[in-house]
Amino acid sequence: MDTLRSMGDNLLKRDETTSGPQELLNLLANPYQQALLQNGLYAGLATSVGFTLLLAIGFSLLRPYNSVVYAPKLKVADDRHAPPPMGKGMFAWVGPVLGTKEQDLIPLIGLDATVFLRILKMCRNIFLTLSVFGCCILIPINLIKGARDKSWTAQTLVSKVTPINTSGDVVWGMVVCAWLFNIVVAGYLWWNYRAIRRLRRQYYDSPEYQASLHARTLMLNDIPKALRSDEGIGRLIDEVVPTSSFSRTTIARNVKDLPELIEQHNSTVRKLEKHLANYLKDPSNLPAKRPEIKPSKRDPNWATFPKGQKLDAITYLTGRIKEIEIEIKEVRIGVDSRNPLPYGFASYEAIEEAHSIAFAAKNKHPQGSNIVLSPRPNDIIWKNMPLSKSTRRRRRFINNIWFLLLTIVWVAPNAMISVFLTSLSNLGHVWPAFQTSLEKHTTWWSIVQGVASPAITSLVYLVLPLIFRRLSIRAGDRTKTARERHVAAKLYTFFVFNFLIVFSLFSTVWTFVSTVIQDSQNGQNAWEAIKKYNLGQALIISLCNISPFWITWLLQRNLGAAVDLAQLWSLLWSFCARKFSSPTPREMIELTAPPAFEYAAYYNYFLFYSTVTLCFATIQPLCIPACALYFLLDVWLKKYLLLYVFITKTESGGMFWRMFYNRMVFATILSNLLVFLAVWVRGNSVSHIQAYAVVPLPFLMIAFKIYCKRAFDDKIHYYTLRNIQDPEVSHGKIFSDKKDRLASRFGHPALYRPLITPMVHARAQNILASVYGGRLTDSNNAYSGESTSVSGYSDTYALDPMQGGQPGRTKSSKSMPGFEIVPENKLDFSYFKGRAEFGEDHGGGGGLYGKAEDIIRTDTPGASSGYSDSRPGTPVGGMMGRQRAHTPANMPVSYDASGDIGSLRRHDSQTNLMHAAAEMPVATPGGHHRDLSQDRVQHERAPGFFGGGPQGYGGLPQHPVDEQENDNDPTSYDYFRTRRAATQNQGEVQGQVPHGGYRAFSP
C-alpha cells in the first residue's frame, strides 16, 4: 500500500523551484490538479444550484411578458398541434408541463421530441436507480474497509470513497455493482425498446401518417441505366415481390444547375433586402450616397465590369435577380429533356403493401438497386440522391479519414487548453514575462481566465456539429435525419476520445512515456523500464484522483440546463438585432419563428454524460447522484422547451432511438472494461478471480443488443411484415378509389418551389418607386407560353402568370411590381408560416402548422398527371384517369386532400403547367360550396395577403383584384391561353393513349 501511495504522490508531485521545459513537463504530467480540490467540488455545487435557481426565477418572471422567445409555438401552431395554454402567473408554466402526458405529446410535438423526452426520463431513472446501489454498497465498503494508514487522515472525503484505499477481497463490492449496473441498464433499455415499438405503432396509426404520401411510397436507389424509366421501376419491384399490385412510379430527372441557380437567387434577394433596409431605414431622411457593391464573381458578366469598381447595389442586384430568374425559367422548362437519374419512387394505394415490399426487399438488391421506404420529401438531401455506390463509398472513406485526423489532432490543443486556460498561473510558470503581467494585473487576468476556457470550449461545441454535418453531407447521406444521426455518432466518438479518455488518462500516459524515456537515456533497457513501471496501478490511481473533477463538471451541467430554459442567447440576439442593426422584414419574421431543436448535439451531451458516469460509477460513486440530479432537472426543463419553444425541423419518426441505444450499450461495455482493470490491479493478485467474474459482462451486453435488434427493429421500422396478396387489403377502406391521393409525387423542390420575392417594409412603400427608378415596372410584356412540352416529369413549377421580365415569380403588388410590401403589424412568423421559404426551416414540413407537405401538395402542378402505372394494361393516369372521365371536358380541375374535386385550376396541356399552382393560402382558406349542376367545387379563398390572394405569392391587397374578372378579360394573354388549354384537355379525355407512351395525364 505504501508503494501505491508513493506512486500516487509522484504523479501529483511538482518541484516548485523548476521552470521552463521541466516545469512544462511537470504540468503535462498533472494538468488538472486545480480541479481536484475538494473545495472546488463544494464551490461547483453551490454555484450550480445557486445560478440554476436564479435563472429559473428570472425565466418565470420574464416568460409572461416575452412570448415571442418563451412560447412562440402557442402563436403559430394550429389547433391540433398547439401546446396547452398557460396563464400569466409566475409559475403558471409548471402545471401544463407536469400535466401533459406522453400520449398527448405525440400530436403536440411529434414522435422525435416524444422519444427524446422518453430517453431523458430513462436516463433519469437509470441513474437514480444506480445511485441507490452504488452509494449504498460502494461508499460503506470504501469507508469502512479502506486501509487506515498514516495518509488516511490527510485525504478528503471525496478521495476516501474511491477504491484507492481498498484491495484484496474487498473489491468484490465493485464486481457485484458491475453486475447490478449492467442489469439495471439492460432492463431499462429493454423496457423502453418495447415502449418505442408501442409509440411507433401509435405513430403509424395517426391520421397524419395514414394520409401522408411517403408512408406508402418506396424509394429506389442505384437503379441500373437500362431500367431508368417509370416501367423499369416496376420491373425491379416485380423481381422482389411478383404479386404486388399496380404502383404509380416516377424516375427522377436531371435538374443540372437549377438548385445552385435558386440558391444564388435567394442569396441575391436577401442581399437586395439588406441594402434596401439599410438605405430606407428612415424614408424621410435618405442617406446622401446610395449603397454600392462589387459585382459577384458568380455573375457570368463579371469580366465585363471594370476591375475593382463598385456598382450601385440596388440597381445591380435587381438586374442580377432578373437574369437569374430568366435562367431558372429556361432550365425548368427544359428539365424533362434531360437524362434520367439512378433513383425514383413508387407509390401504392395501401401503406401495408408498401411496407411489406420494403421488408421483403430489405436484404435483396435486384440488379444492384436498393429498395427502401421513402422518407418525407423535405427530409431528402436531393443533391446526394444521384451519387453512385462507388462515389459514396469513396466519400465515406475520405470523410472517415478527415474525422480521424481531426480527432487525433485535437489532442494537443485539448491538452494545452486544459493545462493553461484552466489556470493561467501554469502559463506563468513556463513564461516569465507573462508571470510578471499576471502579478501586476491580477483582476484582469482572473476575468480572462474565467471567460477564456468556457468561451473556447463552447465555441468548440458549436463548431464541431457544423463541421461533422458538412462532412456527412459530403459523404453522401441521402436524408437530413440520417445525417443528424451520423453527426451525433461522430460527436459522441470525438467527445469520448478527447474529453474522456485523453482527458482522464493523459497525465498517466505522459508520465509513463517520460519515465521510460528517462530510464532508457540512463542506460536501462527499454523493456525492463516498461515492466518496472506498473501502468495499471498508475491508471487506477489517476482515475481516482481526477474523479472529483467529473463530479464538479456533472454538477455544472445543471447550470447549462437552466441557461437553455432561460434562452439567454435568443434574448440577447433578438435584442441586439432589433436595436443595433437594420433587420430586413424577412429577418424580423424569422426572429419570431420557433427555433429548431438540435437533436444531434443534445443526444451527444446525454450520451457523454451517461458514459462518464457509467465509467466512473464504481471508481467514484458520487458521480452517479450528480448525473441523476442533472437528468432529474432537465426532464422538466426540456419538456417545457419542446412544448412551447422548439420545433422538430425534420421529423424522422423516432429513429434516433437505435443510435442512442447502441451507444448506451457501448458505454456499459466500456465501464465493464474499467471495472476489469480496477479489480485486476486491486483484487486478488494471485488468482484474479474478481477480474474473471467481470469477463462475461461485455459479451452478455453484446448478446442483449443482438436480441433486441431481432425482437424489435423490424416491428419498429415496418408497418407490417407479411406479404400483402389479398386485394381487399391492397385496396382497403382508407385508400379507396375515390380517395386516391397518388396525385402528388416526389420531385426535386427546385422544380416547383416558388422563388422568393424581395420584402420591403411598408414605411418605405411611398419612397420605393423613386429609389428604384422604375426598373421593374416593365410588366406589360406578358409571358409567352412556349409550346415546349415538358410532359413526363410533371413536378415542374407553374411559371405563369408572371410579371414581365420576372419568370418564375408569381404576381406581386401592382403598385410596386417585383416587391412584397410588409406592414409593421405583419412582421410576425404567424402570418408567413404556410410558406415553404419560412416554414421549411422552422418545422412547417412536419405538419406543425397544418398539413405536412407530402399530405397535400397544392404547390405541385400536374397533381393527377404525374404518375404512369408500372404494369402493362393499366390506363395511363391510373385511378385519376378514371375520375377525370366524369368531369366536364371544358372544366379541368385538381383534387383536394380527400381526393374529391378541389379548388379550380386552369391547366395548359401544351406546357403541362398549371395556372396559379403556387398560390398557397397563408391563413386558413375560406369555405367552399358544391355546384351540383356543374359537378364542381368553387373554392372561396380569402382575398389578398391573408389568403394568398389573386395578387399572387404574398402580395398585399393594396388594390383589390377579382381573380375571375382577370380570368375573363379578353385583352389578357391568359384568357386565350385558358381557352386553348380547355380545348386540348377535352381532346385528351376523348382520345386514347397507347401503352408505352409517356404523356402526362392532366385533370
N, C-alpha and C positions, 0 to 999 in steps of 0.2 A: 504493500500500500504506500509506503514511503517513496518507493521508486516511482509509482504512478503520480504521487503528489509532486515530486520534484520535476517530473516531466511536464506536468501542467504548469508549474511555476516557470519553467524555462520557456514555455510557449508564450507566457504573458510578460516575461521579464524584459526590461529595456534599460540599457545603460544611459543614464541621464547626461553623462559627460560627452557622449559621442555626438557627432554631427556629420553633415554631408552624406556621402554614399552609405556609410554604415547606419546612419540614422534612418535613411530611406529603407534599407533592408529590414531594420527593426520594425518600422511602421508597416511594411508589407507583410511581415510575419504576424502582426496583430493589428489589423486595420480598424477593428470595430471595438476597441477597448472602451471607448467613451459610452458606447451603447450598452455595455454590460453592467453598469452600475445599478444597484437596486433602487437608489433614489430616482434614477431615470424612469424606472418602471412606475413608481408611485406618481411621479410628475406626469407621465404619459396617461395614466388612468385619470388623474384629476383634470388634465387638460381635455381629454376626450369627452368625459362626462360633462364637464362644465360648458364647453363650447357647443356640444350637441344640444344640451338643454337650451342654451342661449339662442341657437339658430332655430330650434323648434318653436320657441316662443315668438321670435321675430317673424317666422313664417305664419304663425297663427294670427298675428296682428296685421300683417300685410295682405294676407290672402283675400279677405273680403273686398279689398279696395283695388285689386290688380288681377282681375280675372283673365286678362289677356295672357299673363305669364303663368298664373297658378291654376287656371281652369279653362283653357281655350276650347277643349272638346265639348264643354257644356253649350257653347255657342254655335259650333259648326256641325256637330253630329246630328244625324236625322233622329226621328223619334225612336226608332228601333235600337239604335246604337248609342243613344245619349246616356251618359252615366247618371246615377241618382242625383237629384238636386240637393244643394247644400244651403244652409241658412247663412246669415251674416254674423253669427256669433263667433267668438274667438276659437272655440273648439267644436264648431258645428261640422267640421270635416271628419271628426273621429267616428261619429255614428254611421254614416254611409260606408266608410271603409271597413268597419268591423261587421256591419250587417250584410254586406254583399257576399253571397256565397259563390262557390266555384261554378255551380251550374248556371248561375246568372251571368258569369263573366264572359262566357264564350260569345254571345251575341253583342256584348258591350265592347270588348277589347280584342276579340279574335282568339284563335286557338294558340298562336305563337305566344302571346302575352299570358294566356292562361297556363300554358305549360311552364313558362318561365316562373310564374308565381308558385306553381306546384313544386318545381325544383328547388326554389328558395325555401319553401316550407320543409321539403325533405331534408335539406342541409341543416336547417334549424333543428329538426327532430333528431337527426343523426348525432349532432354534436352535443345536444342536451343529454341524450342517452349515453354517449361516450363520456361525458363529464361525470356522470354518476359512477360508472365503472372505473374510469381512470383515477379520479380523485379519491374514491373510497378504497381502492386496492393499492395503487402505487404510492400515494403520498404517505399513508401509515407505514408501509414497508420500508420506504427510504428513510423516513424519520426515525423509526424505531430500530431497524436492523442496520442502519448505517454505522460504519466504523467510527468509534469515538476516540480518534487520535488527537494530537495536540492542535491540529489545524481546524478541528470541528467548530470550536467556539468562534474562530475568526471568519467563518463562512456566513454568508447571508442566508436568509430563509429560502430564497428562490433557488440558491445553489444546493441547499440541503435536500430538497425534494427531488433532485435528479439522482440517477444511479451512480454518480461519481464516487460515492462513499460505500457502495454495496458491491459485493462479489460473492461467488460461490453459489450455493443452492438458493440464496435469496432471490436470484434473478428469475426463479420460476414465476414470480409475480408478473414479470414482463411477458413471459410466454403465455400465461393464462389470459392476460389482457389482449395480447395479439390475436388469440383465437376469438375472444369475445368481440373485439373490434371488427374483425372480418365478418363474423356472424351478423352483427348489427348493420354494417354497411350493406352486405349482400341482402339481408332481409328487407331493408328499406328500398333498395334498388328493385328487388323483385316486386314488392308491393306497388311501387309507383309505375313499374313497367305495365302491370295489369291496369292501373288507373289510366295510363296513357292510351292503352288499347281501348278502354271504355270511352275516353274523350274523343278519340279518333272516330269511333263509331257514331258518337253524337254529332261530330263534325260532318261525317258523311251523310247523315240523315237531315242535316239542317236545310232549310229552304234555299239558302244561297248556293250551297254546293249542288243540290239537286237541280237547280235551274242554270248552273254555270256550264259554259261550253267546254272548258278544259277538263271537267270531270268525266266526260265521255269522249275525249279526244286522245289519240295516240300520237306520239312524236317519233318519227323515223329519222335516224341519222346514218351517215356513211352509206347512202344509197348508191349502188354502182351506176355508172354512167348510162348503161343500156336501159335501166329501169327508172330514169329520172323523168317520170311523167305521172299524171294522175292515175292512169291504169297500172303503171308499174308499181305504185304503192300498194294497190290492191293485190297484185300478184305476190308481192313479198309477204303480205299478211296471210294469204292463202297457203303459203308454204308452212306456216306455223299452225294455223287453225283453218283447215279447208272448209269447215262447216259454218264459218262466220257469216253473218248476214251482210247485206249491202252497206257500204260505208261511203260517206262523202269524203273525197280526197282532194288534196291540193299539193302540188310541188312548188317549192319556193323559186323565185326568180331573182336574178342578179340585179341589185339596185345600184351597183357601182359606187359612184361618189356621192350619191344622194344624202346619206347620213352626214357626211362631212360638210356638204353644202348647207344643210339645215342647221348644223352646229355653227357654221360661220354666220348664217343669217341671224340666229338667236343672239350670238355674241355681238354682232354689229348693231342689232336693235337695242340691246342693253347699253352699249356704248353711246348710241344716239340719245337714249333716255337720260343717261347720266349727264351728258353735256347740256341737254335742254334743262334738266333740273337745276344744274348749277347756274346756267345763264338766265333762266327765268325764275330764279328764287324770289326776286322782288320785281314783278312785272312793271311796276310803276317807276322803277329806277334801274334800268338795264345797265350792265357794265359797258364801258366805252369800247372795249375790244371784244369781238366775238371769239368764241373758243376755237382753238386751232389744234390740228392733229397731223401726225406724219402718216403718209399712205401705208396701208398694210402690205406686208411682203407677200401675203397670200392673194393679193389683188393681181389678176392677170395683166393689168395695165400699169403695174408698179414701175416697170422700167421706163415708162414714158414720162413719169413725173420727174421734175428737177431733183437731183440728189440733195438730201438734207433740207429741202424746203418743206415748210408746213402749210397745210391747206385749211380752209375753213371747215371746221369739224362737222357742222350741221349739214352743209352742202355736200361734202364728200361722203359722209355716212349715208345720207339719203340716196345719193346716186349708187352707192355700193349696195344698199339694200335692194334697190330696183334691179340691178344687174344680177344679183344672186337669185332673186325671185324668178326672173325670166329663165335662168339656167335650171332652176328647180322644176319649173313647169315643163320644160323640154325633156328633162330626164324622166319625169313622171309619166308623160305621155308615151314615151318610147320604152317603158320598162319591160313590156311583155315581148318585145322583140329580142330580148337578151336571153342568154343561155340559162337553163335551169340549174339549180344548186343541189348539192347532195343531201338535202333534208326536206321533209314535208310533213303533212299532218293528215290524219284520217279520223273522222268523227262518226259516232254511232248514235242510234236513237236511244239506246239503253246504257246507263252507267255500268250495269252489271257486265254487259258484253265487252265493253272497252277494258274493264279491269281484268276480266278473265283472260282476254287475249294478251294483255300486258304480262300477266302472271305466267301464262303458257310460254311466252317469248323471253322470260327472264334470263334463261341460260342458253338461249338459242340466238344465233346471228345469221339469219338467212342471207346467203350471198354476201356475207361480211357486214350487213347492216345491223342496226341496233334499234329495237322497238321498245319504247318505254311510255309510261303515262305522260301526257303533256303537262308542263307547268302552266301557270297563268300567263297570258300574253305579256303582261307588264313585268313578269319575272325573267323573261328571256333576255340574255345578252346577245343581241342579234348579230353583232359583228363577229362573234365566235362560232356561230352556227355553221358556216361553210367550211370550217377548218377540217382537214383530213386527219385520220388517225396518226399518221406519221408526224404531221405538224404538231399535233397536241402532245404526242409523246416527246418530241424534241423540246418543245417549250416547257413541258413539265420538268424535264431533266435540267434544263438551264435554270428554271425557277428554283429548283431544289439546291442547285449549286450556289446561286445568289443568297438563298436563305441560310445555307450552311456557312458561307463566308461572313455574312452579317452577324450571325450568332457567335462565331468564334472571334471575329474582330472586335466585337463589343466587350469582350472580357477585359481588355486593357482599360478602356475608358470607364468601365464599371468599377474596376479596382481603384482607379485614380479618384473618381468621384467619392467612393466610399472612404478612401484614406484622407483626402484633403478637404473636400467640400463639407463633410460632416463635422470636421474640426479644423478650422483654419490654423490653429496652433501647430498642427502637424506640418503644414506647409512652411511655417516659420522655422521649424527645426532643420529643414533642408535648404532654406533660402534666407540667409541672414538679413538681407536688405528688406525683405517682406516682414521679418520679425520686428525690425525697427519701426516700420509703419504700423504694424499691428499693435505695438505698445503705445504709440502716440495717438492713434485713432481707434481706441478700443470700442467705443459705442458704434461708430460707423461700420467697422468690420463685423461686429456682432449682428448688426442688421443684415449685412450681406450674407453672413453665414446662415442666418435664419431663413433667408429668401432663396439663396442660390441653389442649394441642394434640392428643396422641394420643387422649385421652378424648373430646373433641368430635368428632374425625374418626371414631372408632369408633362413636360414637352416631349419626352421620350414616349410616354404613354399615349400622347395624341398623335405623334408622327408615325409610330410603328403600325397602327392599323391602316393608315393611308398607304404606307409602303407595301405591306402584305396584301392589301386589296388590289393595288396596281399589279403586283406580281401574279396574283391569282387570275386576274383578267387576262394578262399576257400569257398565262399558262394554258388558257383555252376553256375556262369554266363557262358552261353554257347558260347557267342561271345565276341570278343575283343571290338567291338563298344558298345555293351550293357554294358560291364564292364566300359568303359570310361564314359558313361553317368551316371552310378551309382557313379563313382568316383567324377564326377563333382557335382552331387547332394549332396553327403556326404561332400565334401569340402565346398559347399555353406552353408549347415546346420552348420558345425563346425565354419565357419567364422562368420556367422550371430550371433550365440550364444555367442562365445567367444570374437570376436573382435568388435562387435557392441553392443549387449545387455549388456553383462557383463561389457565391457569397459565403456559404456556410463552411466550405472546405478549403477556401483559398489559402488561409493562413497556415493550415496544417500542411498542405501540399507544398507551399512555398518553403516552409521550414524544413520539410523532408528533403526537398531538392537541394536547398542551400547547404544543409548538413552533409549530404552525400558528396556534393562538390567540394566542400571544405575538407572532408576526410580524405577524399581522393587526392587533393592537392598536397596533403600532409604525408602522402606516401602509402596510405592504406588502400587495399584492394576495393574496387567499387562494389563488387557483390557482397563482400564482407561488411562494408558500410551500410548497404541496404538491409542486410539481415540483422545488423546490430540495431537499427532504428525500428522500433515497434510501431509501425504505421497504424495498425488497427487501434491500439490503445490511444494513440495521439488523436485519431479521428473522433473517437467517442468523447474524449476529454474536450476537444474543440467544440463539438456539438453541445455538450453540457454547458460550456462557458458562454456560448453565443445564444443559447435558448432564451435568456431574458430579453434580448433584443426583439425576438419574434413575438413575445408576449406584448411588449410595448407597441410593436408595429400593428398587431391584430387589434389592440385596443383603439388605436388611432383610426382604424377603418370606420369606426362608428362616426367619427367626425366627417369622414368622406360621405357617408350615407346622409348625414344631416345637410351637408353642402348641396347634395343632389336635390333634397327636398326643398331647400331654400331657393334653388335656381338662381344662385348669385351671378353666374356668368350671363344668363339670359337677361336678368335685370340690368346688369352693367352694360351689356352690349346694346340692348334696346334703348337705354337712356342716352348713351353716347351717340348712337346712330341718329337719334331724333334731334338731339341738342347741338351737336358739334359737326354735323355734316348736312348735306342736302340730299336726302334719300329720294330716289325716284318713286313714283306711285307703285311700281312693281315691288320695289324693296320694302315699302311701307306695308303692302299687302302681305308679303312673305314674313315680315316681322310678327304679324298677328296669327300666323298659321301654327298649328301644333307641331312641335319638333319630332323628328323621327327617333325612335329608340335604338340605341346602338347595342344590338344583341351580342355581336361578336365580342365587344370589349367587356360587357358585363359578365357574360359567360366565362370569359377568360379570368376575370377577377375572382369569381366564385370558385372556379376550379383551382386557381392558385392558392386562395385562402385555405381551401379544403386540403390540398396537397401538403401545404406547410404544416397544417395542424395534424394531419394523419402521420406525417413523418416524425414530428416531434412529440406525438401523443404519449409514447412510452418513455421518452427521454425527459420531457418536461410536461407533466400532466396539467400544469396551469395554463398551457396554451389552449387546451380544449374549452374551458369555460370562457376564455377571452374570445375565441371564434364563435362559440354559441351565442354570446351576447351580441355580437355583430349581426348574425343572421336573425336573432330574435327581434332586433330593432328594425332591420332592413325589410323584413317581410311586410310590415305595415307601411313603411315609407314608400317602397316600390309599388305597393298595391295602389296607393293614392296616385302616384305619378302615372301609372299605366291607365288608371281610370279617368283621370282628369287632364293630364298634361301630354303625355307621349302617345304617339301612334306607331303602328307597325307599318313601315314603308312598303314592304313586300311580304305578304303572308305566305308562309310555307306549310301551314297546317301542322305545326308542332314538330317539324323534322329536326330541330336542334337536339331533341332528346337523346338520340343514339350517340351523337358526338359527345354529349355530356356524360352519358353512361359509360362509354368506352374509356374516357379519361379518369373517371372515378375508379374504375377497375384498375387502371394503370397506377393511380395514386395509392391504392391499397396495396398493390404488389410492391411498389417502391418502399412503402412503410414496412412491409414484411422483410425486405432485404436489409433495412437498417436495424430492425429488431434482431435479425440473424447475426449481423455484425456485432451488435451490443452484447448479446448473450454468448457469442463465441469468445470474445475477449474478456468478458466479466464473469462468465459462468464457470462451470467445471472445466479446468484446463486440461484434464486427462481424457475424459470420455466425451466431452462436448455434447452431452445428452440433451441439454436445453436447446442448443442450436439445432440439433436434428429434429427436435419436436416442432420447430418452426418451418422446416423444409416443405411439408405438404401444403402450406397455405397458398403460396403463389399458384401452384398447379390447380388447387381447388377453385381459385378465383378465375382462372382461365377456363376451367370446365363449366363454371357457373355462367360465364359470358357466352360460351357456345350454346348452353341450354337455353338461355333467354333469347338468343338470336333465332334458334329453331322454333321456339314455342310462340314467340310474339311478333317477330318482324314482318312476316308475310301478312298476318292478320291486321297489322297496323298500316301497311302500305297499300293494301288492295281491298277494295270493297267486297269482292267475292273471289274465291279461289277455284270455283268449279267452272267447267266449260259450259257456256250457255248455248243450248241447242233447241230449247223449246221456243217456238215462235211467239207464244203468249208472253214469255219473259222478255224476249228480244224486242217485242213491240208492246211494252207494258202500258199501264194506265197513265203513268206520269208523262211519258213522251209518246202520246198518241199521234196519229197522222195530223190531226187538226192543230196540235200544239208543237209541231216540229219546229225547233229553233236552230236547225243546222244552217241557217242562212248566214249568220255571222261566221267569219273564218279567220284563221290566224294569218296575219300578214305583217310584214315589216312596218312599224309605225311611220317610217319615213314616207310610205306610200299614201297614207291617208290622214295623218295628223295635220291640222291647220297650222299655218305659220302664225307666229305671234305678231301682234300689232304694237307699234310704239305707243306707250302710255304717257299722257301729259296731264298734269294737274289742271283742274277746272279753272283755277285762278289765273292761269296763263292762256286761257282759250281766246280771249279777245286780241291779245298781242301776238299770238302764234302765227297768224296768217302773214303779218308784216315781217316777222322774223324769218319765216320760212320762204317768203318770196314767191309763193305760188308754184313751187317746184313739183308738187304732187297734185296739181289741180287739173291735169290733163286726163280727166276721167271720161271724156266723150268717146274715146277710141275703144269701142266695145271689143270684147274678146272674140276673136274669130274662131268659131268652132271648127277646128281642123277635122278632117274626116279620117284621121289616122285611127285605125282600130286598135284598141287595147283589150281586145277580147282575150279571155283566158284568165289571167291573174287580175281579177276584178276588184282587188282590195285597194285600188288606186283612188286617192282622194279626189273629190269633185273640185275641179279648178274654177268652175264658174258658178254663180255670177261674180265677176271681179271688176274692180276699178281698172280703167285703162292703165296699162303700164305697171300693173301690180299683180301679175299672175301668181296664183297660189294663195292669195289672201281673200277672205270674204269681205263683204261690203263694210265700209266704215261710215263714220258720221258724215252726212252730206256737207255740213258746214266746214269741215276740215278733213278732206279725204286723206286716208293713209294714217290717221291718228285715232286713238281712243282717248276721249276726254273723261277723266275720272274725278268726280266731285269729292270734296273733303269728307263728307259723311259716308262715302262708299269705299274709303281706304281700309277695307277690312276683308280678311280672308273669307268670311262667311258669304260674301257676295260673289266670290270667284271660285268657290270650292268645286264647282262642277266642271271646270276647265281642266283639260289634260296638262296644260302648261304649269298650273299651280298644284292640282290635286295629285299628280303622279309622285311628286317628291314629298307629299305630306299625307299619304295614306288613301288618296282617292281611289286608286286602282283596287284596293282591297274591299271597297264597299262601305267604308265608314260613313260616307255622306249620302248613301243611297245604294243603288245597284252597282255592282262591280262591272268593270269594262267588258268582261267576257260573258256577262249575262245578257246584256243588250248592247249592241254596238251601233247606236244610231249615227255615229260619225263614220261608219264604214259603208260606202256605197256598194251597190250590187249585192244587196243583202241576200236575196234569194237566188242569185245567179251564179255565185262563185263556185259552187261545187259541181263536179262531174262524178257520176257514180262509177265505181271501180269494177262493176260486173257487167258482162255483155247482156243486152236485152233490157236494160233499165233505161227509161226515158231520161234524156238529159234534163237536168233540173230537179230530178227526183220528186219528192213529195211536193215541193214548192211548185213544180211544173204543173202537177195535177190541181193544186189550189188555184193557180193562175187561170186555168181554163174556166173557172166560174166567175171571173172578174171581167167586167166590160172591157172590150179591147181598147177603147179610147180612154181608159182610166187606169194608167199604171199606178201601182200602189206599192208600199212597203209594209212590213209586218211589225207589230209591236211585241212586247215581251212575252205575251201569252201565245203568240203565233197567229192572232187574229189580224185582220187588216188594220193597219195603224195609220199614222199621220201621212197626209198626202205628200207625195214626192214626184216631181217631174223627172223623167229619165230620157236621156239621149242615147238611143241604141247605136248610133254611129261611133260615138266615143266611149260608150259604156260607162259614162259618168253620170251620177245622179245630181240633179239640181238641188242646191241648198243642203247638201248632205252634211255640212259641218255646222249647221245651226243647232247648237246644243243649248237647251234651256239652262240658265244659271240658277233659277229658282224652280220650284215645282210647277210644271205646266198646268194650264187650266184644264177644265174638264173637256169631255168630248161627247158628241151625240151621234147616233147612228141614223142615217137616212136609208130606211129600208127600201124605198123605191129605187134608189140609185145603188143599193148594195155596197155602200162605202161608209167610212167613218170620216167625218170632218173634225179635225183636231183644232181646238181653240187654244192658241198659245198666248201667254201673257205678252203684251207688246213691249217693244223696246228692250232696254238693258236687262230688266229682271227676267224676262222670258226668253232671252236670246234674240227675239225680235226680228222683224223683217229687215232691219238695218244690218244684219249680219253678226259677225263674231264680236260680241261685246259692245256693239255700237250704242251710244246713248240716245234716248228718244228726244233729240233736240227738235226734230221736225217729224211729227208722226206721219208714217207712210203706211198705206194699206197694201198688204202684200198681194191680195187678189187684184187690186187695181193696177199694180205694176205688171202682174202677170198678163192682164188682158189689154195692155197698152199696145196697139198695133205698131207704134213707132219704135218699140223696143226690140232689140235683137232677140231676146229670149222668147218673145211672143211667137215668132216664126219658128224658132228652134224647138219649142214645145210642141207646136203642131206637127212638125216633121217627125219628132220622136214618137208622138202618139200614133201616127200613121204607120210608121215602121214597126212599132210594137204590136199593132194589130196584125200585121203580116206575119210576125214571128209566131203569134199564137196559132194562126191557122196553118202555118207551114209545118213541114216535117224536117227534122234534123237527122241525117243518117248517123248511125253509131260510129264512133271513132273520130268524128269531127269535134273540135273543141270550140264551141260557141257559148259565150256567157248568156244564160237564160235570164232575161230581165223581167221583173214583175210589172 
